[in-house]
């Protein structure tokens, strides 16, 4: 029955009956039998199915039968006879909703693409085939076409204006695929948005979809609670949609685009995830370049991340791709015989300051940046005379040339200046942390320099000589004239000993000279200026409010400084202040800040001596214990770090007999 093509004959008969108002119950029964025939046969034969009834064989065969019926419908229409395509649409919809899209569409779509290239009747048949699919099956059919169409023009030829005529298809295309799902590939987004842009009736939906995507992209709630994969998916859709807009359409919605850009870039830059901030910068720059074609465009100094390679080249059209293309038309100069001119680096600290402050000689500036660290460490006395001025210059130093490793060279020079003269220089890195004119990147750099300098000051310098242990070289002593048999064993042993090579076992011992901890006298200068202004909200800068990224970096910096202050005089006062700081922020909503608070508690427990903890900060310890072990703490903080800190506090307090724990 199946191999002789009787299924196509049955479907063609029903199509003719539908034109004459046939029985709906009979059509529904036949629909179930045709679509579910492999299941019925399998249940009847109990696993002894013929190969033709395997799903991977049956549904491609059913796709060929659908093509045969559509061919008969085409011939009937050309002959002036009336017939219905509704039953074929029901078959297609039910097969797709049962999860057999790939099998049937792998046969159906290539034939429809060939037949609709130049035949308007076949185009109308294809449009009608999809339009007659019931709403409950429309999503599966539309997704199957969108995912397997080789391009937006082919999809437009197959679906026509389906999204304008059918509300369910419009919801799937403009809402569900773009805003409620994010697992589709970039080609699906290109097909979908390109399909909306290829007809004047559908372009209104394109603009509507783009504005809704921008509204979601600029929502602070969506940025905080949606996964990064979904935000990248929405950003791709925005870039593709922008590439399809025309000039008059941009003019009509310019204000909405600018408003969404300003709100969205703020939400993304406030995120603690680097990839989210990178997405915000890329999309904002793209919107700005589209809207402000004649005026200045938005440009970020922050380096873009690897998201750009996954986002821009595959999504945007030519206006965006040209930003990443190199100008290959220029003929390069022949530099094979050029010789590099070596510029002598400055030998005095004051000369370095003059070069870095205002010299226009790029080569001399580059040589100064490379030699500055070693020059500072070799001349500590000269550095202390101008340390504050040099630190401020390095703090605001910008890269003039494309020098390799500029950030690391500047950072190492700053650490060298800070360790050479820590007390006068430390305010330049501590107090500006709360100033408005400093960018987040500079605040991150300052916190990193403080940590590296504290680590260098707290680590003792190793001195001493390596002692190599060696055994004296054995020698043979023969007794002349002694031929007694009693001495033969001693003579043999001495000969064996003289022929044996011995090596020293184990590592060489290095004697470390006792040196003072240089961080002990300056720990307070690094720590307390950072902690004293955190609760003062300034204009557009509120650490306890929206600026949680800066707060998270501050908390982690304080934890590291506390850990490095072990065995210092100020460690007890630092520990008490840090526990009070943690208590203030114990219910913060950002996970990055909460991780830093647990690091602070661990640093206090590791650095402050047990006796000082039990005598001087007992009350703070009890509060910390109740917080870590309490219901509110465990509901939001249940992780390994919190558990270890809680156990540490309990063991510490249990060791003291006077504590009622």
Steps between C-alpha positions, in 0.01 A plus 500: 500500500772746597754405235241514223422865578153447640557759778525781244183368334314508833613857572404613149156344542447688828612827339230453237240412766587812703417712201158332507459519885592140593464337842723668767505190722627280218769754414615519863518120526700473178733779618582309819556175310730657239717692747512229769522201264854394617378494862187300417696245297766470771238437767332237285812315384683531836836612365498298176451808284589501133773760431257723311316571827809616684451874577823598325368328184127563523490877547732583206273274295202696633672823393524364146129411514420859603693628198297268272173631644615861461591426138146370437357811668714718273380314191140526620525876550655547159210300354242720669384238754445578868672306781613554859851490650384501863549126563859511373566793736360297790728209412804729487411670830437180692820336374704806605342525843580131558869584463554373145583835342841396375378183325208652309647846431827352370295374204232768483703822519751437217216415259297805603804727459550376143132514407442854637796666329312618193144368534249730667239223532743284695584799720132548584464125567795513740362807678160337533660177625648681801206735558255209537702336779295519825626741766587220742755365249610829343809549719657166405446561128629859501810407702570213262490732199707772670770261622545322167462782249837587341428874505250774573399535133412129479303522825308799365418306184373201700301678773382816325326742738409229751592717801259769382207261445541257792520627860652178631780511243556867582533418870749221429715710267495834683476392864577140581809438288658840570401585858399177675762262358875534451623162379470562127801553275603826339375378161149470645514863613627609160222308323232633732592870501595492133158350421329788683704756305428370149143626465343839565212343696743322731744788562267652759538178697880524462507845662261385773714194574820706509354748750379214722845341487658832597251538785603160636869575443473829693307351794708487818291211631562295185875569515519388864285188481532360148795271411791638293410267211156660466646850513748410227213353296297823534807708412547298181137558405537875560809524280330305220185711528702824490674388183161470322370847592480770234578868552141621515415225750793603719380861489150397607621316811822691575386616844399149608835362385696765691296454817544122494871539429560729799299286742641172372865597504468615863343168606768296321795702630368458856520121467779311678542258205758610238313339209182692588687830506660410168159426345372837618792684341469318167125557463523862616775577248295337223186698586700822520662442160157437347325798658779760484618456144618860465597590857731347761441135585538318829842340556616313809859493618449166672638208293229281356501132591476179302121542477565726200625207292175312568276803459589753234643312197225240484210731580544841349497584136753711312474823706616313810739256340703778342612602847688172534644479151852610418575726209680257272517740204797693638844399375742438790836674515818302448655499848744213450807727520377728778707509817354553842627815670568439866411787732694534822278475805520768774731434792340736756155489656431868433578450131241221494240734649568762231470243221180344633338834581526672165760370258396467137786262417318168471815287491639665811165462675493129420857448624413684822197281568708185455788616723303675776451205737867401516601866535265548797629191679866595441455857628269490805633825648440698180159338462387612847563863407242492218298190590159671531535685171620188321214293642239748374658504155498120482142486625374712208752380241339408167653287226639722224635222279422136445756378752490132588398436860437867581251422777741264674793745469296782652372275776848378594629857508214604729571209734868595508420863593245395764736251667790746493309781676172349626373755756499816281390314186220284644243787524519537121365144469265486800307828514428540123324163513179684593537796264256545214750598233674163506370227273435146617802378307727740690348395834566138414861588412549685829367210706727257314807721555421524872475122529822434307692760700373360830595150392851611407548688828374209709723236338851475651796526268705180495866532583767250591735256347438150394698242688599198304576194704766273371683193636879498518664317219607158618862394476676163519759433765699182447714359772834405345633164588165381636396188318297359782168342405328711768548820297359382170139600582604852599702539180209384282257734678731795446537417132121479457460826687755673278318389185153605624355842412264656754262789448336729759137404571212748541468869420757761588409692812459877461542718802246781506603812679245643742364825353218726623159497331497827305122492470457517878564874524281595201211252523270760653581751225385245240196369685315770694471765222325238285243410763406838643285651221306200372167604659494857365274523193629763258344647189453217245726275713353279772698194610211364705263554208555449129882501492530143625779414255733757659387384845583138414853592395542709816390208721741255336785753528433546872499122550842464337649792696366345821660166416837662423494692831561185707739553796481880466425744782180636344351161414256495794358845424478409133315179583247678722434765233466238229249294700289812554523567126385145422211529746373807314492317165395153617171501303632644172324367190802465269679163507840655420475722809387209719797289392729787597337525844570133568861559393519788749381278786749228408783756480418634848498150648832415335683826577392613847654294785256280690561678831423840349187365332365359826587805711449799270241399238290241684176687439568530128584129483174404670304715255687343208430150632128565544481653154682215323303235687165677495210429272543809285869429452457140392214572262710735288857403584507122512840424349837357598661831601217590738504153655876509559480848654216392731687190619815709556311752716328228702825314568672824597228601743469150647870510589429789738338380820355842578289514184141386530460340160 
